[in-house]
């Protein structure tokens, strides 16, 4: 394949990726966006395979078969509730791949046309060092994020005295190692960058609490993109540069939007919670003590909602765990048939990653027009008869507005407490993922519906029908 033709095909592939991002910005065009993404990736892979530099098709085919088989197995077995940790795990693989490519380029530079061992162009050394460092940080950081989301590691922040100065010192040392590599081209400098970046990835993520983990996932996505972009420069591959830049910039923009939506400092999150108050982070809510709650049944909930004029449904991670979205939509349809106005309120970080709830509701064929974001619907709770909270916790907790000692203080929440009646579906009185007890449970206008989310929705459907 000629160089000009491959450049044109890479350009077409890049345009497809841009159109994919544009399509994925809206539920109505998401399917079309996916098709653009698939087309762009197919063009990119076939173009790369047709390059004259490619020699070992057997090895490539083996990698495609093995990787494809693993990916197919995971895609068929993974539950929607595990999607956030799956994304974190995949990010770790992208980071590790960047490290492998950097190692290949450093030890076999002649294969990439960037020089010979010990005589590599300085520009190429800087590019591979950046790709190596960002890739290593992404690898270990994503593993820590996966562990926290999967419950293998505690979701609570892990902090210690002098943590931030240590991270800053390691960051400066990492820069010194990059300079060392560029001057000496010593293998010891290469491995020093790798090992230090691995440690830095762990230290940056462990002080970030569970409430901020959705932002971490998005930020790690950005890191993986920039790692790929750096390696793209090393390989002289324009498509990898463009694609990495798209992923890196879009991930960074999404992280900024989420931080703004959670009243978090963007730089605080990406620097490992720099400046966070360790005492506040540890101020997790305890048990409710002697405070009593008002509980009800499915029949009670059905009676209250069918006699209401408006209902706002607030889905959360508990709905995802129970796979209750289809029963929930059936309940909403019955209420609509009885003349009740039903809408859905989505918090920016409901679930454990952006768009998690939107995807589940779309899977259940909930009309897009019924699904509204926080800033679109929050003011309507005060004029709403019933707020039906199903599995959401931290995103409805009034402590975010009233308790300065709470780790979620300052995070914008859905103002469900302003509704005339709050029906709260939950298995028990446990705290949310941030480890904070929800004051909403004890409000006079709240009725707790203790049950599995799917079972409760099915029982309410029976009562309505």
N, C-alpha and C positions, 0 to 999 in steps of 0.2 A: 504494500500500500504506500502510495506517495505521501510525502510529508504534507503537501498542501491539502490532499483529500482527508487525511487524518485530522488536520487542524479544523477543516470545515465540519466534519462529523462530531468532533469534540465540542465545537461551538453550538451545533444543533442540540447535542446532549445537554449542554449547560443551559440553553434556553428552556429545554424540557424541565430541568430541575427548578428553574425560576418559576415556571408556570405551575409546577407541582406545589411549591410553597404558597403561591397565590391561591391555588385551589383549596389547599388545606386550611386557609384562613376562615372558611365558612362551611357550616355543615351541608348546605345545599350543593356546594361545588367540591366537597371533599372527595367524592368518588372519582370525579374527573381529574382532580389533582393527583390522586393515586395512580391513575392511568398514565398521566404525564411522567410521573416519577418512574414507573416501570419501563416506559418507553425510553426515557433518558438513560436509565441504567443498562438496558439491553444494548442500546447503541454504543455506550461507553465500553462495555465488556467486549463486544464483537470487534470494535475498532482497535482496542488494545491487543486482542488476540491476533489481529491481522498485521500488526507491526512487524517489520523485518527483524527487530531486536529479539523478539520472542523465539526461543529455541526449544525449550523442553515442554512440549504440549502434554506429554504423559504426566508429568508432575502437576501441571496446572489442572488437568482433568481429574486427577486423583483428589486434589484439594477441593475442586468444585463438588465432586460426588460426596466426599466425606462431610464437608461443610453443609452442603445442601441437605444431606440426610439428617444431620443433627438439627439444622434449622427447621426442617419439616416436622420432625418429632416434637420439638419444643412448641412449634406453632399449633400443633394439634392437641397437645396435652396441657398447655398453659391456661390457667383460668384468668378471667379479666381482672380479678382482684390481685393477681400477682404481676400484672403488667408493669407497675412502677419498678419493682425490683428486677424484672427482666430487662427493662431499659437500662438500668444501672449496670447490670451484668454485661450487656452488649457494649456499653460505653467502655468498660474495662478492656474488652477485646480490641476495640479500636485503638485504645492507647497502647496496648501491648504490641499490636501490629506496627504502629509507628516506631516503637523501640526496635523491633526486629529489622525494619527497613533501614533505620539509622545505623544499626550494627553492620548490616550487609554493605551499606555504602561506605562505612569507615574502613572495614577490613578488606573489601574488594572494590576500591574506588575506580579501577580501570574498567570494570563492567558497566559503570554509569557515566563514564567519560568525564570524571571530575579530577583526574590525576592518578597518581600511583601511591602505594603505601608510604607514608612519611613525606609525601609531596603533594598534598591535597590543597586545592585552592581555598584560601581563607574564607571567602564568601560561602563556599559549600560547607566548610566546617561550622560556621555560624548557623547555617540553615539546619544541618543535621543535629547540632547541639540543642537548638530550640525544639526541634521535633522530638528528640530523645527526652528532654526534660519535661515538656508538656505531656508527652505520651506516658511517661512514668508516673507523673502526678495524677493523670487521669486514671491510670490502671489501679493504683492502690486506693485513690480517693473513691473510685466507683465500687471497689470491693467493700470498703467501709460503709458506703451508702447502701449497698445491697444487704450487708449484714444487719444494718439498723432497720431497714424496711422489712426484711424477712423475719426479724425478731431474734436472730442469732446473737446480735449485739444489742445492748440497751439503747433505747432511743433518747435517753437523757444525755445532755452535754457532758463530755469528759474534759474537765479543766484542771489545771495545776498552776502553782505559783510560777511566774516568769514565763508562761507559755507564749505570749505574744512577742516578747523580746527574743525568745529562742527561735520562733518562726522567722522573725526579721533577720536574725543573724544567719540562719540557714539559707535564707533567700540571697543574702549578700555573698555567702560562701559559694552558692551555686553559680553566681555570676563570675566569681573568681575562678572557679573550675572551668567555665566556658572559655575564659581568657587563657587559662593554662593550656587547654586543649588546642586553641588556635595557634599558640606560640610553639608548643612542643610537639603536637600531634602524637602524644604519648597515649598508649592504650589505657594506662592507669588513670589518666584524666577522663577518658571516655567512661570507664566504669565508675569512677568517682561521681560523675554527673548523674549516672543512672541510679546508683544506690542512694545518693542524697535526695534526688527527686522522688524516689519511692518513699523515703521517710517523710518528706515534706507533704506528700499526698495524704498520708495517714494523719499527720499532725494538723493539717488544715481542716479536715472533715470531722475528726472526733469531737471538737468543741461545739459543733453545730447540733442543736437539739432537733427532736423529731418534728416539731411544729414548722421548722424551716426546711425540712428535707425535700419538699417539692421544688424549692428554689435550687437546692443543691443538685438535684437531678438535671434541671435545665442548665445549670452552670457547667456541670460535667459534660453535658452534650456540647456546649460551646467549646470547652477545652479540647474535646476529641476532634472537633472541626479544625481548630487552629493547629493541632498536632498533625493532622492530615495535610493541611496547607503547607506547613513547614517542610514536610517530607516531599510534597509536590515540587517545591523549589529544588530540593536535592536531586530528585529524579528528572527534573526538567519536564514535568508533565503538566501542561496547562490545565487540563480538566481537573486534576487532583487539586491544583491550586484554587481554581474557581469553586469547586464543590466544597472544599474545606473552608474557604472564606464564607460561603453561603451558610454552612452549618454553624460556623463559629459566630458570625455576626447575628444570625437569627436567634441562636441560643442565648447570646448575651442580651439581645433586645428583650426576649421573653423573660429572662431572669430579672431584668430591670423593671419590666412591667409588673411581675409578680412581687418583687420587693416593694414596689410602690403600693400595690394592692394589699400588702401585709404590713405596711408601715415599718419596713425593715430597711436598714442601710445596705445599699448594693455592695459597697466596698467592705462593709462589715461581714457580709456573707462570704464573699469570694476570698477574703483574707482569714477565714476561719473564725468568724464571730468576733473580730477585733473590736475591743471597746465594750463588749457585752458585760453586763454585771453578773458575775458568777453567783452572787447571793440570790439575785432574782431568778436566775436560771434554775437554781436549786429549790425555789419556793414552790414545790409541787403541792397541789391540793390534796388534803388528807381525806379520810372518810367523813361521811356526813354527820357522824355522831348521833345525837338524839333527834336531829331534825327529821321531821316526817314529810313524806311525799303523798300526793294524791294519785292513786292508781285506778285504772278502769279496764274495761273489757272491749272486745271488738264490737259488741252490740252498742255499748256506750258511744264509741267513736263513730259508728255508722249513724246513730241517731243525731249526734251533734253536727256531723258534716252534711247530712241530707237536709237538715233544717237551716243550713247556713246559706248565705247568698254568694260568698266567695271563700275559696280555699287556696292557700299557697303551699305547695309541697316543697320541702327542703330535703333533697337526697344527700346521702353521705356514704362513707366507706362501708358502714353496716349494711346498706342496701346492696352494695357490690358483693360483700361477703355472702349474703343470703341469696344472691341472684334473684332479687325481688322485683326487678324492673318490669317484667311482664305482668305480674299480678298487680303492681302499682298502677300501670297504665289501664288495666281492666277496671280497677277501682275508680280511677279518674273518669273513664268513659261512662260508668254508671252514674257518677255524680253529675256529669255534664247532661246526661239524659234527663236528670231530675231538675235541670235548670240552674245548677250551681256553676259559677265561674271558677275554673280550675287553671292554675298556672304553676310553673316550676321555677324556683329560685336557685341559682347556681353560684356558689362562692368560687372565686378564682382558684383556690387550692382545695376545693372539696375532693375527697378521695386522697390520693397520695401523689398525684401528678396533674398538671393542667389538662383539662378536657376529659378527665376520667369519667365524670358523671354524664357529660354530654354524649360520649360514645355509648354508654350503657343505655341511656334514654333513647338514642337514635336506633339502637339495636331492637328496642321494644316498640319502634314505630311511633314514638311520641312526636306530635307535630312540632316542627322547629319553632313556629311562632309562639308556642306555649312556654318555651324555655327562655328565661330571661336571666341576664347577669346581675350581679349585686347592685351595681350603680343604676340599673334600669328599674329595679323592683323594690329596693330597700325602703323607700318612702311609703310604699303601699301597705306595709304591714300594719300600720296604725289604723287603716280603714278596712282591714281584713277580719272576717269573722273567725277563721280557723287557720292556724299554721300547723301543718302536718309534717313533723320532723322525723325522717326515717333514716336512722343510722348516722346522722351528722352530729358532731359533738363540739369540738373546739371552735368551729366556724359559727356557732350560735351562742357561745359562752359570754354572758355579760361581763365577766371578769376582765375581758379585753378592754372594757371601757371604765371599769370601776376600781380595779385593783392594781396599783402601780408595782406591786411586788410580784405580780404574775408574769411568767415567761411569755405569755401571749399578749401582754398589755400593749395597747397601741395598734394591734392588728384590727383592721376593719372587719366587722362581723355582720351577719344577717340579723336584722333587728326583729327577730321572731317574738321576743318578749312583749312587743308592742301590740301583737294581735290580741283579739278579745279572748280567744282560747288557744292554747298550745297543746297539741297532742304529740307526745314524744315517744316514738317506738324505739325500744332498747331492750337488750337481753337482761341487763342488770344496772347497778349503780356505779359501775366502774368508770374511771376517768377516760378522757380521749387520748389520742396518740401523743399529745404534748404532756400528758401526765397531770392535767389540771382538772380538778373537780368542777363540774358545771353548775353554777348557781341557778340556772334556769330550772333545774329539777325541783327546786323548793319554792318556786313562785306560786302564788295563789291561783293564777290563771293557767297553770300547767297540769295536765293529766298524763301520767306515765302509763304507757302500754307495754308491759313487760312480756316480751315474746320474741321469737325469731321474726325478722322483718317480713319474710315471704309468707310465713304462716299467718301472721297478723293481717297482712293485706288480703290473703285468701279468705280469712274469717270475716273481714269487713265486707268483702264482695258478697259472700253468702248472706250476710245480714242485710245488705242493700238490695239484693236480688229477691 
